[in-house]
Amino acid sequence: MRQRRSLGIRHALANPEVRQRRTEALKRTLANPEVRRKRSENSKRLWTDPNRRQRWSEARKRSWADPEVRQRIIEGVKGAWTPERRATLSTLSKKRWKERNEALQAPRRRPVDWWDRPLNWRIIGDILLSRDGSMSNRELAKILDKAQIIEGPDGGTWAAALSSDVMVKSNAATALVTRVRRWVNKPGSSSRAKVAVNHVSHSA
């Protein structure tokens, strides 16, 4: 019974229209976050069973040994490698490579007294140096809160401490970030804007 069912499925999938309909149906199904979550949990649970892993491994080997199946898999992979997909992957690859290079460049721009400063100075300094351009206090606070390496001032969040809201912002936190910025020579975007305005006014 199982073998006949398997042959029936293989015969149906040999039809491009059937494969296309199955692919579209699967995309519609996976568009539902709840369905994706359940499928992921089921896959993880099934994959923990050694017997199932062994059976799946043997089934894949048998399928790959079939020239027709192997050819369909190869054609499917080639068909999925569209110009749009290549462009998307290329953009992601360039972005990750740029981020990696920026992270590697950061230690080279550290001040000579880097290891003499407190840990919180070095963590904030590393974040600021990880970007070639400027970084606002809001962006810095978001990264610090997400990393949760340094506790926010008075047990609060860095987003509140470095905000412009006088009711929640921390003058001590703002002063600390300002000193670290001067130390690593990474002024904020607002500071750069002020420098540019002052330069224009003096030139005039």
N, C-alpha and C positions, 0 to 999 in steps of 0.2 A: 504493500500500500504506500509506504513512504517513498519507495523508489519510483512508483508510477507518478506520485505527486511531484517529485523532484523533476522527472522528465517533462511533465506537463508545464511546470514553471519555466524550465529551460526553453521549451518549445515556444511558449508565449513571449519570453523575453527576446527571442530571436527576431521578433517583429519590431521594427523601429518605432512604429506608432504606439504599440503597447508600452515599450520602454519609456517613451515620452510622456504618456499619460500617467504612468506610475511615478515618474520623476516629479511631475507637476503636483500630483496628489501628495507626495511625500513633503514637498516644499510647503504646501498649504498646511499640512498637519504640523510641521515643525515650526511654523510661524507662531504657534501658540506656546508661550513660555511654560505653562503648566505641563503641557505634553512633553516638551523638551526636558523638563526637570524629572518627570516620571521615567522617561526613557533612559536618562542618565543614571538614575538610581537603580533601575532594573539591570542595566548593563554592568554596573559596578558589582551588584549582588551576584549576578550570574558568573562574572569573571573570577570571583573568588573561589568558585568550585573547580578543583583541579581536573576532575573528570570531564567537565564541560570544556575546559580549555584544551584538553587533549583531543577531544572529539572535533572541536572547531579547527584545531591545527591540522588534524588528519584530513578533514573535509576540504580545507583550503589547498592542501598539497594535492589531493585527488583532482580538484577543479583545475588547478594550474597545469596538471599533467595532461588535461584535455586540450588539444590544439584549438578547437572552436571556442572554448571558454576563454582561453588565454588571448586569442585574437580579439574577442569582444571586449575584454578588459583593457587591452592596449588601445583599441579604437575609442573606448569610453574616456580614457585618460587624455588621449589626443584631442577629442572633441571638447572636453572641459577646459582645455588650455587655450581659451579664447584671447584675442587681443586685449579685451577689457580686463580679464583676469591677470594677464601679464603686466598690464599697466598698473593695476592696483598693488600687486605684489612688489613691483619695482619701486613704487612710491613708499610702501611700508619698509622695504629693505633699506632705502636711502635714508629714511627717517631714523631707523634704529641705528644705522651706521654713524649718522651724524651725532645722535645722542651718546653713542659709545665713545666716539672721538672726543666729544666735549668732556665726558667724565674722565677720560684719560689725560686730558690737557689740564684739568683742574689742579692736580698736585704740583705741576710745574709753575703755576702762577701764585703759589702760596708765599706769604711773607717769610722772611728769614727766621723770625722768632715764632714760627707756627707752633712748635711744640712747647713753648713757654706759656702759652695762653690757656685759659680754662677750657674744659671740654665743650661747654655750650657755645663758646666763641668759635671753636673749630668746626662744630657741626653746622652752625649758621653760616660760617665762612665757606665751608665746602658746598653748601647749597647755592650760595650766591655765585661762587666760582664755576659751578657746573654749567652755567649758561654764558654764552658769548656776549649776548646783549644784556640790557638792564632787566631787573626783576623788581616789581612793585612789592610793597609790604604786604598787600593783600595776597599776592601769589606766594610769597615766602611763608605767610601764616598758614595758607592752605596746605603747603607741603609739610610744614612742621606738625600740624594737627594730624595729617594722614600718617606720617611716619611714627608719631607718638614716642619719639626717642627722648625728647626734652619735654618735661611737664610744663604746661602753660603757667604764666604768672598767677599766683594765688590759687592754683588748682583749676583755673579756668582754661579757656581755649586761647590759642594764639590769634585766631581770627578776631576775637573780641578785644584782646590786648592791643593789637596793632591796627584796630579800626579807627575811623575818624569820629566815632560816637563818644562824646566827652563823658557820657554816663558809664561807659564800660571800658574804655581804653585805659591802658596802663602806661603812664609816663616813663616808668622804669624800663618797661619792655621796649618802648620806642627809643629811649636813650641807648639801651644796649645794642639794638640793631643798628642805630646810627653810628655808634663807635666801631662795631664790627665792619660796617660798610666802608668807613674811612680806612680801617686797618687793611682790608683786602682790596681797597681801591675799586669798590663796586657801588657807586651811588645809585639811588633809586631812580625810576623814570621821572618822577616829579623834580628831583634834584637836577637831572640832566636838562629838563625843560627850562628850569630857572637859569642854569648856566647859559643856555642858548639865548634866552631873552636878554640876559645881562650883556652878553657879547654883542647882540644886535644894537642894544641901546647905546653902548659905549662907542660902537662903530659909527652910529649916526651922529 
